[in-house]
Amino acid sequence: MTYSITWDLDSIFNGGIDSKELEQRLLLLDDEITEYQSLVTDWNPETDTPEFKAFEAIMTVQEKISKGFGQTISFVNAIQSADVNNKKAGSVLAGLFTKHTGFKNANVLFNKKLTNLSTDTWQALLASDFAQKQGVAFNLTEAREQSKRLLSEKEESVINQLSTDGFNAWSAHYDTIVANIQFPFEEDGKTTYLSAGQAFNRMMGDADTDVRQRLFDTWEKTWANYAPLFSDTLNHLDGFRLTNNKLHGITDHLEIPLEYNRMKKETLDAMWGTIAANKQPFVDFLTRKAQLFGKEKMDWQDQDAPVILGEFEEKRYTFNEAADFIVENFNKFSPKMADFAKMAFEKSWIEAEDRPGKRPGGYCTGLPENEESRIFMTYGESINEVSTLAHELGHAFHSHVMWDLPSVSQDYAMNVAETASTFAELIVADATLKQAKSTEEKINLLDIKMQNATAMFMNIHARFIFENNFYTERKEKVLTDTEITDLMVAAQKESYCDSLNSYHPHFWASKLHFYIDDVPFYNFPYTFGYLFSLGIYAFAQKQGTSFEDDYIALLRDTASMTTEELAKKHLNVDLTSSEFWQAGIDMMIQDVNTFLELTEDYVK
């Protein structure tokens, strides 16, 4: 079957950034926010008992506004992602952040009122027909607890207003800089200018060692040229976050990331501690892969390069072939996943075209008013891009099974968000391995599977170490771009056990994740989701046909309990114990050992 390689946005708001439908929805948001502010201001919880009709009205309008912002921000961001030169999209997005300030201010007052409820009134509210029917006790309790640290309404309003041209603006500033960066690349006597997304895909995935090296040199040099701008951006973005934390009595910069991910510090420590104790097999894997490239040690840009031995030719997947392959293999685990993925392809929910002017990376975004998703990526026909496509479809399926829940019960954190996506990737990785027709093909596919593991245990760990150290030093001073670069290299050397031949000093400048304003520490949740999904994958293979319903039940609970409670309820495991993490790592070590055995004769 033939599918569109560009997405359909007109079914969301017809007419792009100049859409009259979008304009009307933005005006309606203003009216809804005004109504919400009035309802919250007038709410007297003590006189609203026992029916809590005013509370129900507040929650109903809050739901409309949340969906409205989700819909409009996703749409405008999609336009900007697909065309980084669309200047109006940035302006509209800034206007949305300004509108959101009014909503946040009203939420401050609402949450403070929840915090100040007497115990009897609070219990009565949780027992009300509306709260019981919606099943939002966990989310309301979470909001009540977190609101205890709020400052006065006036102070919170000032912070929210300053965030628009401070915190949020610095994050947007990063996108503006990246939109204007091009990477010159000479090939066959002709110089072409690549976007960041195009340059990265080729730099990390080209089969030619020389091409990868030349692109990496250009990549590093280009980001280094812009390093002073990026150091300003990162210093002020995280400086704002640290100041905001301090104002709210928060001294540990990991407190908010852990709270956001509904995760204990003991769980994070157990995960990284177990990984740190098991680095050697993955160092051995990287070293062996380097040897297959004729090198003694691994160079940074070669980590994701394909291993092509003998007469083997790496299989390429057209977009249509990738779609069919994903649907076919999803169906073996979950027919509902397969049907959903097929629908996403048929309805053109995916922007995958390889063209200039797109932002780097990939993502899945939700459209709560349509109860749909859209997926953004730059597809390059390698098995890695097939995996990325499956990854984003996993995100979309996660949202799909939760659209009927209240918005607050759909607000799952990043760590569990990465579970469904990584599970989808595992399905694709194992499916390709099972179809391998030769030793050389199996080596190639094992390498691709292990690229994910080394990214989670090495690259993501380096990001966490870097960001943890950056925040520690940023509390004391503004760092120069040279100091930030030194922190990055030190983190990479620690995480990779000083096993590489070369590192990526300006990785901190090139990685969007460090500049995202609404999610702090956009790193460790990936590794959590990866290992958590390995546990689910093992569980799926044992359960057989009954797995689908169990899996969907787990996904539907992801925003309604802590991470530890979720794991205990659905997998009966303790995340604060190293035993769970070791089991997942051991699965990957088995693949490492197989890779080392199969490649031994190629390095003698």
N, C-alpha and C positions, 0 to 999 in steps of 0.2 A: 504494500500500500504506500501511497505517496503522501507525505505530510509537509506542511509549511515549515520552513526553517526560520521564519520571522513570526513574532507574536501578534495576536489580535488585541489591541488596546481600545479600539472603537466600541466594542461591546461593553466596555466599562464606562467611558465618557466619549461620546462621538466628537471627533474634531481635534484631537490632540490637546496641546497646551492652551489652545484658543477655544476649547469646547465651551459652548453655552451651557451644557449640562453640568460641567465642572463648576462654572461660575455660579450657577443656581445652587449647587450643593454647598459651596463655600458660604454663600449668603445664608442658607438654612442653618449651617453650623453656628453662625453668629446668633441667630434667633434661639437655637437650642441652648447655647452657652448662657445667654441672658436668662432664659427660663430656669436653667439649672442653678445659676447663682441665686435667683430669687427663692427657689424652693429650699435650697440649703440654708440660706439666711433665715427664712421663716420657720424652719423646722424646730419644733420643741419636742424632743424625744419623750419627756415625761408625760406630756398630754397626748401623745400619739399612741399610747398603749390603750388596749391590748391588740388592736387591729393593725396598727402601724401602716395605715394607708398613705400617709405623707412620705414615710420611708420608702414604700413601694413606688410612689411617683418619682422620688429622687433616683432610685436605682434604675427605673425604666428610662428616664431621660439620660442618665449617665451612660447607659447601654447604647442609646442612639448616638451620643456624641463619640463614644469610643469607636464605634463602627464607622462613623463619619470620618474621623481622623485616620483610621486604618485604611479606609478606602481611598481617600484623597492623597494622603502621603505616599501610599504605595504606587498610585497612578503617576503622580508627578515625578517620583524618584525613578520609575520605570522609563519615563520619557528622557530624563537626564542621563540615565545609564546607557541607553541606546544611542544617545547623541550628546556627547559631552560639550558640544558647542552650542547647545540650546540654552541661551542666556536667560530667556524668560522663565524656563523651568526652575532655575535657581532662585529667581525673584519670587515666584509663586510659593516655592518651598519655604523661603524665609517668612513669607506672610503667614503660612500655616503654623510655623513655630510661634509667631506672635500671637495668633489666635489661641494656640495651645496654652499659652501663659495664663489666660483668663480661666481656662478649664482647670489648670493645676491649682490656681489660687482658690477656686471654689472647692476643689478636693481637699485642700489643706483644712478649710473650715469644717467640711463634712467629717473628715477623719478625726479632727480635734473633738468634735461633738461625740463621735463614737468612743474616743478615749475617755471622755469625761462622764460617760454613762455610769450610773450606779450599778452595782452587781446585779440587783434584781431586775432593773430595766434591761440590762444587757442580755440576761438569760431569757427574758420575755421576748426580746427582739429575735434572738436565735431560734426561739420556739414558735415564732409567728408563722402563719400559713405561707406567706410569701417566701420567707427565708428557707423554710423546710422544702417547699416545692422547688425552689431554685437550687438547693443543695450547695449554698455558698458559705456555710458556717466557717470552714477553714479559711477561706479568702477574707472574710470579714474580720475574723480573729487576727489574722496576719496583719491586716491594715491597722487594726486597733493597737496592736503591740508596737508596730513600727512607728506609729504616730506619736508615741510617748516622747520621742526625742525632738519633735517639732518645736520650732521657736514660735513667737507670736505670729498671728495672721499677717500683721503688717511687715514683719521681718521676712517671713516666707515669701510674701508678695514681692518684696524688693529683690530677693534672691532670684525668684522666677523671672522677673522682668529683666534683670541684668544678665541672666543666662542667655537670653535671645541674642544679644550683641556681644556676649562673652563666650560662654561655654559652647553653645550651639554654633556660634559663628566661627570659632576656631576649627571646629570639626568640618564645617562647610568649606572653610578656607583651604583645607587640605585637598578637597575635591577640585577646587578651582585651580590650584597649582598643577595637579596631576593632569587635568584636562588640557593643559597647554604644553605638556612634555611629549616630545617625539624622540624616537630612537633611530638614528641613521644606520643603515646596514647595506654594505656594498656586496653585490653578488653578480657574477657574470659581467663585470665592468659597469654595472648600473647601481646607483645609490637609491634605495627606497627608504621611506620614513615610516616606521612602525609605531602603532599605539602601544601603550604599556601592556595591554592584554596580548596583543600579537607578539610582541618581543618576548614576553615571559614564556608563552606557550612554545615558541620555537627554541628559545634558549634552553629550556629544561627538557624538551622532548625530541629535538632533532637527532637523527642517528649519526650525524657527522660530528666527530670530536672537535674539529677545527671550527665548525659553525658555532657550536656551543661555546667554545672559548672566546671567539671574537665577539659574539653577542654578549657574553657575560662581562667582558672588558668594557664594552660600550655601556652596558646596563649599570655597572658600578660607577663608571665615570660620570654618567648623566645624573644619577641620584646624588653623587658627591657634589656636583655643581650646584645643586639646589639645597644642599644640606643646611646652610644657615637659615633658609626660609622654613624648612621642616623642623629645625631645632626650636625656633620661635614658636611654631605651632604646637609642638608637643609640650614644651615647657609651660605655655599658658593654658593649654587645655587641661593638663593634669594638675597644674598649679591651682586652677579654679576648683577642680574636684577636691583637692586636698584642703583648700581654704573652706569650702562648703562642709567637708567632713568635720573640720576643726570647730566650726561654728555650731555644729550639732553634737559636739562632745565625742566625736569619733577620732581615735588616735591610731588605730590599726587600719592601714589602707586595704587590708584583705577582708575587713568586716562586711562592707557593703557587697563586694563580689560574692562572698559566701552566702550572705543573706539573700541576694538576688537569685542565686542558684539553689536556694533552700537546702543547703548542704553544710555539714559540720566541718570544722577545721580538722578534726580527727580523720574524717574521710579523705580530705585532700592530702593530709600528711601520709596516710596509709598508701594512697595511690602512688604519689611521687616516690615515697620511700621504697616501695616494692619495685618500681621501675628502675630506680637508681641502683638497686642491688642486682639487676638483671641486664645491665648494659652490654656486657661482653659479647654475647651471641650476635647482637646487632652491629657491634663494631666489626666482628668477624665477617658478617655479611657485607658491609660496606667495603671492607678491605678486599674481599674476594671479588666483588663487582669491579672495583678499580683494577684489579689484576687482569680481569677479562677485557678491560679497555687498554691493557698494556701499560698500566701505571702501578706504582708501588702502593700509593695511598689515594683515597678518594678526593677529588676536587668537588667544590660545592655544586657547580653547575651540572655535574654528572650524576647526581643522586637519582634523578628521575629519568635519566636517559635509558632508552631501551637496550636490553642485552640481546644481541642478534649474533648467533653462532652458526657455523657451518653453512648449509644451503638455505637455512630458514629465512623466510621473508615475513616481516611483521604484518599481521593481518590488519587491513583497514576496514572501517565500518562507515558506510555512508550514513547520513542521519536517519534515513528510512530503515536501513539494516539495524542500526542501533536501537531504534524504537521497537522493531519486531523482536529483537533479541531480548530486550528488557521485559517486554510484555510476556513473552514465552516463559522466561525463567521466574518472574514474579509469580506466575500462575502455579508453579510447583509448590510454593509456600502459602500463597494466599490468592485465591481467585478474585477477591475483592480488590486487592492491590493491583492485580493485572488489569481488571476492568477499569479501575480508576486511571491508571497510566495510559491505557488506550484512549480513554476519553480526553485526557490532557493533550495527547498528540492530535487527535481528531479536531479538537476545538481550538487549536493553535494557541496554546498557553505558553509556548516556549520561544524565546528569542535566542537563536543559536548561530546566526550567520557570522562568518569570519570576515569582518570588514573594518576599515579604519573608523575612528571616531567613537568607538565604544569604550567604556571604562573597563579596567581589568577585573578579573575574578568572576565569580558566579554566585547567585543567591536565589532563594525562593521567597516570594512575598505574598501575603494574604490579602484578599479583598473581601472583608466580612459582609458587606452589603450584598455582594453577588454570591457569596459563599463559594468563591473560586480562588485559585492561586495563579501566579505567573512566575515563570522561571527564566532567569537571565544567565547566559554563558556565551563563550565563544567556542564553537565546536570545531575540532580539528581532525576528526576521523580516527584518532588512535583509541586504543582500549581505555586509556586514561580518561578521555573525554566521555566514553560510554559510562565509565564509573561515575564521573561527575554528574552526568545526566541522571543516572539512577539515584545518586545521592540527593539531588534536589527534588526528584519525584518522591523520595522517601519523606522529605519535609512536607511536601504538598499533601501526601496521604495522611500524615499526622494531623494536619489542619482539617482535612476532609472529614475525618471520623469524629471531629469535635464541634462542627459548626452548629449543632443543635443545642450546645451547652451555653449558659450565660457567658458573657465576655470575660468576666473575672475568672471563670473556671476554664477558660481557654488560654490564659496567660501563663503558659508553661515557660520555664527558664531555659537558658541556652544549653545547659549540660544535658538535660533530657531531650531537648530539641535535636541534638546531634545523635541521639540513639536511633531514631527511625531512619534517618538519612544514612548512617553508617551501616545499619542492618541491610538496607537496600544495596549498598556497595558490596557487602559480603556475598550476597546472592549472586551478583554479576561475576565477582572474582572467582568463586568456586565453580560457577557454571562454565566459565571459559577454561578453567583447569581440567574439568572433566572431559572436555571436548578435544584436548590436546592430542595431536596425532604423532608427535615425535618428541624425543628427549629435548631437542633444541627449543621446540615450542613450549614445552612444559617449563623449561628454565626461564624463558621469556615471561611467561605468565606468573610464575612464582615470584620473579623479580617485581613485577607490577603490583602483586599483592603485598609484597614486603615493603614497597615504597610507602604504602599507607602506614604500616607499623613503624617504620623508622621515622616517618614524619611525626607521628604521635609521641613516640618515646624519645626522640632526639630534637627535632626541629621545634615542636610545640613546647617541649621542656625548656629549650633555650629561650623561647619567647617569654615563658613564665619567669625564668630566672632573671632575664633582662628587665622585665617590667617591675618585678619585685624590687630589684636593686635600684632602678631608676626612681621609683616612688620614695624609697628610703633616702636617697641623696637629694631628691627634689624638695623634700621637707626642709632641707638646710640651705639650699641655694639654687639659682638658675644655672643649668648645665650648658656648656658650649657644645657645638656639634661634634667637636673632637672628643670631648669627654663622653658624650652619648655613644659615639662610634666605638670607643674603647670598651664601654660597658657591653655593647653588643657582641664584640669579638670575644670578650672574656666569657660571656654567657654561652656562646656557641662552643668554645673550647671545653668548658665544663660539661655541657650537656653531651657533647660528642666524645668525651673522654680524651680530648686532644688527639683524635685519631685521623683528622682530615689533613690533606695537603694544603688546602686553601679554604678560606672562609668568606662570608658575605658581610663585610664591615658596615655597609649602609642598608642592610636589611631593614633596620628600624625606620628608614625613610621611605622605603618602597612598600611597606606593608600597611595597607589600609586599616587593618584591625587595631593598630595602636592609636588610631585617630577617631574611633567611633565614640560618640558622646554618651549614648544612652545605655551602653553595656560595658562596664569596666572589666578589665582582665579578660579580653576576648581570646583566651588561649586554653587554659586548663579544661574548660568544658568540652573541648574537642576530644581530648584524651580520655576524659571521663566517659563521654558518649561512645567512643570507640570500644573501650573495654567493657562497658555496660552492654553494648550491643553484641559483643562476643558471647557474653553470658546468655543473652536472649537467643542468639543463633544456636548455641548448643542446646538450649531448652527446646527450641523449635524442632530440631532434628530428633529429639526424644519423643515429643508429643505427637508428631504425625498430623493427622487431619484435624485434631482438636485445637491445634495451635492458633489458627486464625482468630477465633473468638477470644482466646486468652490474650493474644497480642493486642487486639483492639481495645480490650478492657484495660490493659496496662497503659496504652497511649491516652485513653480518656481520663485516666487518673493523674496524669503528669502535672496538672496545675492545681491539684486538690489535696496534696499531701507533701511532706518533706521527701527529699530524695531517699533518705534512709528508710522511711516508712514504705515508699513505693517498692523498693527492692525487697524488703521483708515480706510485704503482702503478696507480690506477684512472683518472686523468685526464691523466697525464703532464704535470703543471704544477708550477711552483716557487712555493710560497706566499710565499717571502721576496722575491719580485720584484713590483714594482708592476704589471707587465704583466697578471698574472692578475686583480688587483683592478680595474684600469682597464677590462678587457673587460666585466666585470659591470656596472660603473657606466655604461659607454657604452650598454648595452642600456636602462637606465632613462632616460638622457638622450634617447634616441630617442623614448621615450614622452612626456617633457616637451615636446620640440619639437612633437610631434603635438598635444598638448594646447594649447600656445600658439597654434598655427596655427588650430585649430578654434574657439578662443574669441576670436580677435582681433576679429571683428565685434561681439561682445557687449559690448565695453568702449569702443567708439568713441563 
